Amino acid sequence: MLTYEQSGVNIDEGNRAVSLIKGKIKETYDKNVIGDLGNFSGLYSLKDFMKMEEPVLLAATDGVGTKLKLAQMMDKHNTVGIDLVAMSVNDLICQGAKPLLFLDYIAIGKLVPEHIDQIVAGVANGCKMSGCALIGGETAEMPGMYSEEEYDLAGFAVGIADKTKIVSGKDVKAGDVLVGVSSSGIHSNGFSFIRKIFLDTYNYDLNQYVEELGMTVGDALLTPTKIYVKLVLDLLEKHNIKAIAHITGGGVIENITRVIPEGLGLDIKTDSWEKPPIFKMIEGFNIVEKRELHKSFNMGIGLVFIVDKEDAPILVDYINNREEDEIDVDEKYAELMKDKAYVVGEVVDTHEGVELC
């Protein structure tokens, strides 16, 4: 008689994976999570937010992209879960939302419980960094769709904001200033281009140690995406933030224009911030034009605030001197994960689009 396992799906290994990740998931719970693991859906109470004038739910979804190929090549799976959470929650906070809950989806060729454990450990870590609960997920073993070593990730986040306090960018005007906050590295976009540069063009070994990076090429490329949730929620309580842009695919050229009114443009000073070593290395290759670099990658700026000119130095000083919470990342990434702020440009009415200065 045929069995499901003979087709490549092992239900027992799936159950073992659940037993491994159960404790990590529960560590993300807060008092608003209702019920326990094993329900057909996750439950989250909104009772604590009823004091808002008009509570609005915001939702975001994203993946990790082809950065996963490098994780699979290196057999290192404990950082990509942080990336997964970061790409969604960093979008939510651009409109001032507090992330509440997260769901993950893992599609995999052959389920190895220990790999699932590493992936979900990263997801749980990212949820703790952003103060949201991991209330559900799905692992789908899909032989024939993926090879045994391959998997893909998708994440879904829900946040809440008071409608009267949603950050919209409607008040942005010429003369306002862009305050950029450092990225930890490449984050989670542009990795098809990264593989073209490092693997196809220069034939780097991912295990090769590079002095200027302070780590191997592979480790540098897998640096987790920085999560900005606690910083943004803190700033929104203390400062007048007109607009927020998460710098992902499209870089500073395409993402910031999404949050300013029509008829305005941006002048960005590309030498105004300190770039992480990985971007200095890419620039040193001298094979990609400046505008293409700043359109393909974040180039060291992961988040941008738009504020009144007189507020900019106050905001920069506050971010650079703010005491940050300790986060659970490998020691080699600790310095890269710290927030550093810079005045990186201004809003203008002399042209639309972005001029790199």
C-alpha angles and dihedrals in degrees: 000000000000122000133200089242090060088062090056102265117114111193092183091058089049090055090048090053090054091052090052096051100038096092094046091052093051090054088068095055122112130190092276095064110103123205129354142274116299100052118125090243137017120253126212126177120224094193093113091058099052090098088072114106092233114356114209126193117222124195135195136177134190144142137222097253124204092336080091090069089064092047089052093046090052094039088231113134107158099090104046092072089063088052090051094055094041096056092058103035092046087058093049094054092055087079094040098260124154108225111237109173143006136204126194134201123199120190112189139173097220121010113233107179093209090056091048088050091055093046095048091044086061092046091051090047091052091049091053090049090054098039096240132126124245097221102165149353147164135235115199119191105207114178112188092026093066132019116250093264097045130092138160130210134210127181135196125196132187124197138173136226138169107254091229091056101045111130105236109159091231093128096051111124140175110286095037116129133235116227112194126201120209123259121220091233135291093345111193110317136076096034095135085060091043091055089048090055103039104029106026102032104031100021095223119183107232089222093054113118114226117197096211090054095045089222142044121299090247094051091049091051091049094052104139120253111258116248113220101184101109092043093052096045089050093050094047089060094052109028141046103249113184099186140356128204127192108214108223132127107358092036122217089326098066108018103058094049087061091070102044128081121262115271095040130100140187136243109201123191104213094192093056097089137051111251122218114252094256091062093046087054092051092047089050091060087066093205100114124064118242096247092047090052092052092046096047100041139028088242092209102318115097102169134022129201123197114211141156112286094246091052096053100082090046091052093046092049092048094050094046093050099037116120107241127212117249112256130202105246135127110281092242089064097045098096093044091054094058118106118246121176131207139174099246105172148318144256115255138185096205094087141001124240125027130312116195110216 
